[in-house]
Amino acid sequence: MTSSIPSPTGRERAGAPRPFRFGVVAAQARSGEAWAATARRAEELGFSTLLVPDTVGPTLSPFVTLAHAAASTSRLRVGTYVLAADFRNPMLVAREAATLDLLSGGRVELGLGAGRPNAGADYERLGIPFDRGGARVDRLAAALAVIGAQLEGDTYPRPLQQPRPPLLVAAAGPRLLALAGREADIVAIAGRPDEPESAVAERIARVRAAAPQRDVELNLNLAAVGVELDAGARAHLGGVTLEELERVGSVAVLLGSPERMAEELLRRREVLGISYVTASAAQMDALGPLVERLTGR
């Protein structure tokens, strides 16, 4: 089973929709073998990517974890979802990404962000200031410029993907959405799961308006698949129910039979342009039938 991989240089907009692909987001494992089993299961089910978030909490360290996943599989792409730009020197991020891309056989997607609005505790633990959003976006823009130049430059190590591995940027606010539209190959549309579809559509419009000539891949992470609300989303929402999410028309939930869910993803791609869908590892098997049905379509 093959999947569409975004162009690292941004394609000209075309009439045909992007083929679907799917990813798994995972942050923890009981052991190295358990983590390898998660990666192998994702590959077996046909997922395109295994993605690791970046926090200072009890989560696995991204690049080490992704290297282990890549070594445990043969086709599965691996990526960060997403690195907080303020946490790391961009030169070192480029070196880590290039090394991993080289050693994995060209299977890396590098995701970056400006730091979650509620990430103040992580910044405090690291001893760095948690500045206003605009300042963090400015630093992300600078980091993207450095990372892109290093990955595309004549440096060692050279990534296997040329001119560089795809860059993903997670974005919710207007300035960050515009930056992502101009610079990223993949844009993860961020926001609260209890927002209506219209809020997501507005964000996507900002991405498109920032660089109308570019064809970026649009990603959305699901909070619920089938009949289950992801535990992390449940804690974040503070008591909002699955029924309430469905009532407001949230695109972060995907409910019903595999046939109904497939129809809904096709509708969302037609209306919103979203073709890259991710969910937590806990929902990997629930999303599996959609992966088999829609990947590459």
URPEKA-V118627 format. One record per backbone hydrogen bond with DSSP energy under -1.0 kcal/mol. CO is the residue of the C=O (numbers start at 0). NH is the residue of the N-H. If there is no record, write none. Layout:
CO&NH / CO&NH
This chain:
6&9 / 10&214 / 19&295 / 20&276 / 21&47 / 21&48 / 22&278 / 23&50 / 24&280 / 26&59 / 30&34 / 31&35 / 32&36 / 33&37 / 34&38 / 35&39 / 36&40 / 37&41 / 38&42 / 39&43 / 40&44 / 41&46 / 47&76 / 48&23 / 49&78 / 50&25 / 51&80 / 56&58 / 60&64 / 61&65 / 62&66 / 63&67 / 64&68 / 65&69 / 66&70 / 67&71 / 69&72 / 76&49 / 77&108 / 78&51 / 82&112 / 83&86 / 88&92 / 89&93 / 90&94 / 91&95 / 92&96 / 93&97 / 94&98 / 95&99 / 96&100 / 97&101 / 98&102 / 99&103 / 100&105 / 106&77 / 108&79 / 109&167 / 110&82 / 111&169 / 112&84 / 115&118 / 118&122 / 119&123 / 120&124 / 121&125 / 122&127 / 128&130 / 131&135 / 132&136 / 133&137 / 134&138 / 135&139 / 136&140 / 137&141 / 138&142 / 139&143 / 140&144 / 141&145 / 142&146 / 143&147 / 144&148 / 145&149 / 146&150 / 147&151 / 148&152 / 152&154 / 165&109 / 166&184 / 166&185 / 167&111 / 168&187 / 170&189 / 172&176 / 173&177 / 174&178 / 175&179 / 176&180 / 177&181 / 178&182 / 179&183 / 184&216 / 185&168 / 186&218 / 187&170 / 191&194 / 195&198 / 195&199 / 196&200 / 197&201 / 198&202 / 199&203 / 200&204 / 201&205 / 202&206 / 203&207 / 204&208 / 205&209 / 210&213 / 216&186 / 217&274 / 217&275 / 218&188 / 219&277 / 222&229 / 223&253 / 224&226 / 224&227 / 225&255 / 227&224 / 229&233 / 230&234 / 231&235 / 232&236 / 240&244 / 241&245 / 242&246 / 243&247 / 244&249 / 251&222 / 251&223 / 253&225 / 256&260 / 257&261 / 258&262 / 259&263 / 260&264 / 261&265 / 262&266 / 263&267 / 264&268 / 265&269 / 266&270 / 267&271 / 267&272 / 274&20 / 275&219 / 276&22 / 277&221 / 278&24 / 279&282 / 280&283 / 282&286 / 283&287 / 286&290 / 287&291 / 288&292 / 289&293 / 290&294 / 293&296
